[in-house]
Amino acid sequence: MAFWDAIVRTLVGLILIWLGIEKGGIFVIAEVVGFILLLTAITTFCPLYLLTGIKTKGEETV
């Protein structure tokens, strides 16, 4: 996972968690999604990327 991808996941995750805490109700689902986004940003591993073959990190040149 690329650095920019982790930053975007962290920001969106924090916003969704904030919405879940502030609004409650149906936004609790957003809070769960936010925690998942934060977890994938911290571990730099996304199972959906693995299943779909998406790579956001550029190829390393030698």
C-alpha positions, 0 to 999 in steps of 0.5 A: 500500500502506498503512503498516500493510500494510507494517509487517505484511509487514515483521514477518511477513517477518522472522519467516519469514526467521528461521525459514528461517535457524534451522530450515533444511530445508523452512523455506527456502521460508519464507525465500524468502517472507519475502524477497519480503514484505520486498521488497514492503514496501520498494517498497510495490508488490505485484503480486498486489494489482494483479492482484486489484484490492485496495487497502489505502490509503484514498482521498485526499480533496481 
